[in-house]
Each structure stands twice: as C-alpha cells, then as structure tokens.
Amino acid sequence: MVESENDDLLRLVEETLPEISLISKEGWRKAVSEIWAEVFKKSKWKSIRDTQYNPLCPGVSLVDHTRAVTLAAIRIAECFEAIYGSEVKIDKDVLITASLLHDVCKVLEYEPKPGEEGAIKSKIGDIYQHGFLSGYYALEKGLPDEVVSIIVSHTGDSRALPKTLEGVVLLYVDMADADFHRLRFRAPLLLEKFKK
C-alpha cells in the first residue's frame, strides 16, 4: 500500500509539473519527481498545489513560480541559440532540471500560515540558507555537479555566482519572476540590492 501511495504521489508531481517531461534523460526526470515527492512528504502542506512561493506574496503558488521560471528559461535559451547560433550552446536538460529544482527547498522553508492564506518561514527556513536543501537533494539523487551548482548559486543569498550560461539564465529569470510578484504585492524588489 505504501508503494501505491508513493506511485500516486509521483504521478501527482508529474501532472503538477508537466515540464518534467521535457527533460530527455530518464534518470534526471525520475530524480526531479522523487525529490519533489520526498520534500512534500516531509512538509506541513496539505497539497503540492498549496505550497507558497514567498510569505511576502500570499497566494502565489510555488508550483506556478517554478513552472513560469522553467518555461521562461527554456524560451530565453532558445532565443539566445537562435540569435547567436553556434556561439551559444545551452544544455536544456541541465537548465530544465535546475529550474524545476531551484526552489523545491521552499516546500520546507515555508509552512502554511495558521488560519490564513499564505505562508510563514519555518524553522528550516531560519537555519538553512535558501537553496541549500534543493542542492542537497539534487546531489543526494546523483544529479551532476553542474545542476547542483546552478541550484545553489541561483539566489542572492549565496556567496557563489553562476559559472555557466544555464546558471546565468536561471538566476535572471528567477529574479524577474520574483520581482514581478513583489511589485504586485508592494514588497521590496530584489533589484533594490543593485542600487548600492
């Protein structure tokens, strides 16, 4: 029965994040699904679709943020390849895998706000740097160092900067989607950091 429940959860993850199917490497697709399922099982959320992107933006789904970032990253990569041709080669499997996993740690970094829509920071969110757990789970599932590096460096909280084209694309797309929501909720923009 436990195996059946796990299979159901993996199917739900794959239905909720259909971009998983865009990864050509079967082992990577499986790893992404398993990471999302494992992290969700450890969380306090009732549904994967209920997971929240950020307490500053109540009601914004982490799933929607993840999907938007993944699809935007793919389109930017395709645009760069179309315009710059052979000068640019972006590994789509690396980009898509990192995009789908970059914020999976938020499933544990945040928890449902008691009695209200939205989220609050969890104990895990207080003690770990954002991105650490996503990178940890990716490494634990055997994903390559270039994927783990991109996940860990996607955030301004990290002291590491992206070292690949895929990492640069993810960082900027993620920041654009974050500031899009922050504008809507009149929260401080991530871009404020660059005014100094």
Secondary structure, 3 states (H helix, E strand, C coil): CHHHHHHHHHHHHHHHCHHHHHCCCHHHHHHHHHHHHHHHHHCCCCCHHHCECCCCCCCCEHHHHHHHHHHHHHHHHHHHHHHHHHHCCCCHHHHHHHHHHCCCCHHHHEEECCCCCCEEECHHHHHCCCCHHHHHHHHHCCCCHHHHHHHHHCCCCCCCCCCCHHHHHHHHHHHHHHHHHHHHCCCCCHHHHHHC
